[in-house]
C-alpha cells in the first residue's frame, strides 16, 4: 500500500458522522442540513433537456479532450466573464474538460509535483480538504497559510519565508474562499503571478464559487484576468478550475474545466489520457447548454441573496453575522467550542452545521478553524429561515 495514505486524516463528514453518533435529536423538528456545500436549487431545465436529448451518446467512448464545441463554449464563457480578449485563449490547447473540480484539483498535483525535491504545496487554512490529500499523495509536504479575521480571511503571502517559496512547487488558492467567502483582490493575484515567476511554481486557482457573489456589479476577479492585466497573456504558471456544480446547481453532473498555461495543460492532458477521466458525451452536451446560458446563474445569485438577508435578519438578534462578498457560506463565530456548538445544536434543534476545525489544521501555534462553524445556505429559503430561528434559540440557551 502507498505509505502516504497513512498521512491522510478522516474526511470532515466522516468526523461529523462520528460527532452525531448516538445522539437522538428532537423528533418534532425536521432535520435541516447546512453542513455540506451541495446546492439544492433546481437544476436548470436546459441542462436536463440537453442531457436527455443526447443520451444516445452513451454508446460511444468520449475523448479526453472533449468535444470541440464544449471547449469552445468554455473558452467563450471565460472571455465574457473575465473580460479577456477571445483570441488569447485557445480552446484546442488551453482548456480541458474535467469531471468536476474535485478530481481535477487532486489529479493536477499528482501530475505536477516532483517528489524527489522535498516539495512544498501551499494552501489556505482552513481549506477544501482535497488540497491537502492531493499534496500528501503526490509526495509533497503541505504548508498552510492561516486565514483569520485579522487578515480579512485572506492568506498573508508577505509572511511566507523565502525558503518556503523556494521549495514551493504548487500553490492552491481558493477565491472566493471556502469556508469564508473572502475574495482575493486583483492586486494580490497579480503579486502571486509575479512570485510564481520569481520562484518557479504553479498557481492552481480554485474558482468554483466565483459565480455566487453579493454585488451584481462587482464579480470576483479571476486569476487569468489578473494575468492579462500584467501582460502575462500566455497565462504562464496559471491554471484555473471551474465547475457547474455551484454555478448551475448541477453537482451530480460532475462537470467542470481547467484552463490556462498551454504547456502545463499539455502535460496534464498526457496524464489524463492514462488517468481515464473522460467526460461522457451526454454530460458534455448538457455542459455546453449550461456554459452558454447566464440567465439561470443570475437567478441563482438572487436566491442566495434572499437567503443571506433573511438568515442574517433573524440570527443577528443572537450573535454577529457577516454576509461574505461571495460563496454560499456563513463563517460563524461560536460562543463555545465549535465541536460543542455543532453537537449540541444537532441534539437540541436537529440542525447540522460543520465545525470549523474539521476544515483546518493547527499551524504556527494557531488553528483558524477553532471557535467557528461553517453554515452552508444551500437549503430552500424556508428551511434557512427555520434554521436561523433554531440557531438563535440555541445560542440564547448558552
C-alpha positions in Angstrom: 0.0 0.0 0.0 1.1 3.6 -0.6 2.6 4.7 2.7 1.4 8.3 2.1 -2.1 7.1 2.7 -1.2 6.9 6.4 -0.9 10.7 6.4 -4.5 11.3 5.4 -6.9 12.4 8.0 -10.6 11.3 8.2 -12.7 13.4 5.8 -14.7 16.2 7.6 -18.0 14.5 7.0 -16.7 11.2 8.5 -15.7 13.2 11.6 -19.2 14.9 11.6 -20.9 11.5 11.4 -18.9 10.4 14.5 -19.8 13.6 16.3 -23.5 12.9 15.8 -23.3 9.2 16.5 -25.7 8.1 19.3 -27.5 11.5 19.5 -31.2 11.4 19.1 -32.4 14.9 18.0 -36.0 16.0 18.8 -38.4 14.2 16.5 -40.8 17.1 16.3 -38.3 19.1 14.4 -37.4 18.1 10.8 -33.7 17.8 10.2 -32.1 20.8 8.4 -28.7 20.0 6.9 -26.5 23.1 6.5 -23.2 21.2 6.7 -22.3 20.2 3.2 -21.9 22.6 0.2 -24.3 20.8 -2.0 -26.7 23.2 -3.9 -30.4 22.4 -3.5 -31.8 24.8 -6.1 -33.4 23.2 -9.1 -31.0 22.2 -11.9 -32.0 24.3 -14.9 -34.2 22.6 -17.5 -31.8 23.5 -20.3 -29.3 21.2 -18.6 -31.8 18.4 -18.0 -33.2 18.6 -21.5 -29.7 18.5 -23.2 -28.8 15.5 -21.1 -31.9 13.6 -22.1 -31.7 14.6 -25.7 -28.1 13.3 -26.1 -28.5 10.1 -24.1 -27.7 8.2 -27.3 -24.1 9.4 -26.8 -23.7 6.7 -24.2 -23.0 4.3 -27.0 -19.6 5.9 -27.7 -16.4 6.3 -25.7 -15.7 10.0 -25.1 -12.4 11.6 -25.8 -10.2 13.1 -23.1 -10.2 16.5 -24.7 -13.9 16.5 -25.1 -16.0 17.8 -28.0 -14.6 20.9 -29.8 -17.9 22.7 -29.2 -17.6 22.0 -25.5 -14.2 23.6 -25.2 -15.4 26.5 -27.4 -18.3 27.1 -25.1 -15.9 27.2 -22.1 -13.5 29.5 -23.9 -16.3 31.9 -24.8 -17.6 31.9 -21.3 -14.1 32.7 -19.8 -13.7 35.6 -22.3 -17.1 37.0 -21.4 -16.9 36.5 -17.7 -13.4 37.7 -17.1 -13.2 40.3 -20.0 -10.3 38.5 -21.7 -9.8 39.0 -25.4 -11.2 35.9 -27.1 -8.1 35.3 -29.2 -5.9 34.9 -26.1 -7.4 31.6 -25.1 -7.0 28.7 -27.5 -9.7 26.0 -26.8 -7.5 23.5 -28.5 -4.5 23.8 -26.2 -5.6 25.8 -23.1 -8.8 24.2 -21.9 -9.5 20.6 -20.7 -12.9 19.4 -19.5 -12.9 17.6 -16.2 -15.4 15.5 -14.2 -15.9 18.2 -11.6 -13.1 20.2 -9.9 -12.7 17.7 -7.1 -11.0 15.1 -9.2 -9.1 17.7 -11.2 -7.7 19.6 -8.2 -6.5 16.2 -6.9 -5.0 14.8 -10.1 -3.4 18.0 -11.0 -1.0 17.7 -8.1 -0.2 14.1 -9.0 0.8 15.3 -12.5 2.8 18.4 -11.4 4.7 17.6 -8.2 8.3 16.3 -8.4 8.5 14.4 -5.1 12.3 13.9 -5.1 12.9 17.6 -4.4 11.3 17.8 -1.0 8.5 19.9 -2.4 6.0 22.1 -0.6 2.4 22.6 -1.7 1.0 25.8 -0.2 -2.7 26.2 0.6 -5.1 28.4 2.6 -6.1 27.3 6.1 -9.0 26.4 6.6 -9.3 24.8 3.2 -11.0 22.4 0.9 -9.6 19.1 2.1 -8.7 17.8 -1.4 -5.7 20.2 -1.4 -4.0 18.5 1.5 -4.8 15.0 0.3 -3.5 15.8 -3.2 -0.3 17.2 -1.8 0.3 14.2 0.5 -0.3 11.6 -2.0 1.9 13.4 -4.5 4.7 13.1 -2.1 4.7 16.8 -1.1 4.5 18.5 2.3 1.5 20.8 2.8 2.4 24.3 4.0 -0.6 26.2 5.4 -1.5 29.9 5.1 -3.7 30.8 8.0 -6.7 33.0 7.1 -8.2 34.8 10.1 -10.4 37.8 10.9 -7.2 39.8 11.4 -6.1 39.3 7.8 -9.7 39.6 6.4 -9.7 35.8 6.0 -7.2 36.1 3.2 -3.7 34.4 3.0 -0.9 36.7 4.0 1.6 35.9 1.3 4.1 38.5 2.7 4.7 36.4 5.8 5.8 33.4 3.8 9.6 32.9 4.3 11.7 33.0 1.1 12.9 29.5 2.0 9.3 28.3 1.7 8.8 30.0 -1.7 12.0 28.3 -3.0 10.6 24.9 -2.1 7.1 25.6 -3.4 6.1 23.7 -6.5 2.3 24.3 -6.3 0.1 27.0 -4.7 -3.6 26.3 -4.2 -5.7 29.4 -3.8 -9.5 29.4 -3.4 -11.2 32.7 -4.4 -14.0 33.1 -3.4 -12.9 31.1 -0.3 -14.3 28.0 1.3 -15.4 28.4 4.1 -15.0 32.2 4.5 -16.3 33.6 1.2 -13.4 36.0 1.1 -12.2 37.2 -2.3 -8.6 37.7 -3.2 -8.2 41.2 -4.7 -6.8 41.6 -8.2 -3.6 43.3 -6.9 -2.9 40.3 -4.8 -3.4 37.9 -7.7 -1.0 39.9 -9.8 1.5 39.8 -7.0 1.1 36.0 -6.8 1.8 35.7 -10.5 5.0 37.7 -10.1 6.0 35.4 -7.2 5.3 32.3 -9.3 7.6 33.7 -12.0 10.3 34.5 -9.5 10.3 31.2 -7.7 9.1 28.9 -10.5 5.9 27.5 -9.0 2.4 26.9 -10.5 -0.8 28.6 -9.2 -3.9 26.4 -9.1 -6.8 28.7 -8.7 -10.0 27.0 -7.4 -12.7 29.4 -8.6 -15.7 27.1 -8.2 -17.6 29.8 -6.1 -16.9 32.6 -8.5 -20.4 32.9 -9.8 -22.1 33.3 -6.4 -21.5 36.8 -5.2 -23.4 39.5 -3.3 -22.8 42.6 -5.6 -24.1 42.0 -9.1 -21.8 44.9 -10.3 -18.7 43.5 -8.6 -17.9 39.9 -9.6 -14.8 38.3 -8.2 -11.6 38.7 -10.2 -10.2 35.6 -11.7 -6.5 34.5 -12.0 -6.4 34.7 -15.8 -8.0 38.1 -15.7 -5.2 39.3 -13.4 -2.6 37.6 -15.7 -3.8 39.6 -18.7 -3.7 42.8 -16.7 0.1 42.4 -16.1 0.9 41.3 -19.6 1.0 37.5 -18.9 -1.1 36.8 -22.0 0.1 33.2 -22.3 -1.0 32.6 -18.7 2.3 31.1 -17.7 2.2 29.2 -14.4 -1.5 30.0 -14.1 -4.3 27.3 -14.2 -7.9 27.9 -13.2 -10.5 25.4 -12.1 -14.2 25.9 -12.7 -17.3 23.8 -12.2 -21.0 23.7 -13.0 -21.9 22.3 -9.5 -22.4 25.6 -7.7 -22.8 28.0 -10.7 -25.6 25.9 -12.3 -26.9 23.8 -9.4 -25.7 20.6 -11.1 -23.4 18.9 -8.5 -24.5 15.4 -9.8 -23.4 16.3 -13.4 -19.7 16.2 -12.4 -18.7 18.8 -15.0 -16.0 21.4 -15.0 -12.9 22.5 -16.7 -9.3 23.6 -16.2 -7.8 26.4 -18.3 -4.6 28.3 -18.6 -0.9 27.7 -19.3 -0.8 25.6 -22.6 2.5 23.8 -21.7 1.2 22.7 -18.3 -2.1 21.6 -19.8 -0.4 19.5 -22.4 1.4 17.6 -19.7 -1.8 17.4 -17.7 -3.6 16.1 -20.8 -1.0 13.4 -21.2 -1.5 12.4 -17.6 -5.3 12.3 -18.0 -5.1 10.0 -21.1 -3.8 7.4 -18.6 -5.8 8.6 -15.7 -9.0 7.7 -17.6 -11.4 10.5 -16.7 -13.1 11.5 -20.0 -16.5 13.2 -19.7 -19.5 11.3 -21.0 -20.9 12.7 -24.2 -24.4 13.5 -22.8 -22.7 15.4 -19.9 -20.7 17.3 -22.5 -23.8 18.5 -24.3 -25.5 19.4 -21.0 -22.4 21.4 -20.1 -22.5 23.3 -23.4 -26.0 24.4 -22.7 -25.0 25.5 -19.2 -21.9 27.5 -20.2 -23.8 29.3 -22.9 -26.6 30.5 -20.6 -26.3 33.1 -18.0 -29.9 33.8 -17.1 -30.1 30.9 -14.7 -26.9 32.0 -13.0 -28.3 35.5 -12.3 -31.5 34.0 -10.9 -29.4 31.7 -8.7 -27.4 34.5 -7.2 -30.7 36.3 -6.3 -31.9 33.3 -4.5 -28.8 33.2 -2.4 -29.0 37.0 -1.7 -32.6 36.5 -0.4 -31.5 33.6 1.9 -28.5 35.5 3.2 -30.6 38.5 4.0 -33.4 36.6 5.8 -30.9 34.4 7.7 -28.9 37.4 8.9 -32.0 39.4 9.9 -33.0 36.6 12.3 -29.7 35.3 13.6 -28.4 38.9 14.2 -30.7 39.0 17.2 -28.4 36.5 18.9 -24.9 37.0 17.5 -22.9 38.9 15.0 -23.5 37.6 11.4 -21.4 38.8 8.5 -22.5 38.2 4.9 -19.4 37.3 2.8 -18.7 39.0 -0.5 -19.2 35.6 -2.3 -19.9 31.9 -1.9 -23.0 30.5 -0.1 -21.3 30.0 3.3 -21.6 31.9 6.6 -18.4 31.5 8.7 -19.9 32.0 12.2 -18.0 32.6 15.4 -19.2 30.4 18.2 -19.5 31.4 21.9 -18.4 27.9 22.9 -16.0 25.4 21.2 -17.0 24.7 17.6 -17.3 20.9 18.4 -19.6 21.6 21.3 -21.7 24.1 19.4 -22.3 21.7 16.4 -23.0 18.7 18.6 -25.4 20.5 21.0 -27.1 22.3 18.1 -27.9 19.0 16.5 -29.0 17.5 19.8 -31.4 20.3 20.7 -32.5 21.7 17.3 -31.9 19.0 14.7 -29.7 21.4 12.6 -26.4 20.2 11.3 -23.5 22.6 10.7 -19.8 21.8 10.2 -17.2 22.5 12.9 -14.6 24.8 11.5 -11.7 22.7 12.9 -12.8 19.9 10.6 -11.6 22.1 7.7 -8.4 23.4 9.3 -5.1 22.3 10.7 -3.1 23.7 13.7 -0.2 25.7 12.2 2.2 28.3 13.6 0.6 28.0 17.0 -2.8 28.7 15.7 -5.9 26.9 14.4 -8.0 29.3 12.4 -10.9 26.9 12.3 -11.4 26.9 16.1 -14.5 28.6 17.5 -16.2 28.8 14.1 -18.7 26.7 12.3 -19.5 26.7 8.6 -23.1 27.2 7.6 -24.0 26.4 4.0 -27.1 28.2 3.0 -28.0 25.6 0.3 -31.4 24.5 1.6 -34.6 26.1 0.4 -35.2 29.6 1.9 -38.0 28.4 4.2 -35.6 25.9 5.7 -32.8 28.5 6.1 -35.3 30.8 7.9 -36.3 28.0 10.2 -32.7 27.1 10.8 -31.8 30.7 11.7 -34.6 30.7 14.3 -33.5 27.4 15.8 -29.8 28.5 15.9 -30.9 31.8 17.5 -32.9 30.0 20.2 -30.0 27.6 20.8 -27.5 30.5 21.2 -29.8 32.1 23.8 -29.5 28.9 25.9 -25.7 29.0 26.1 
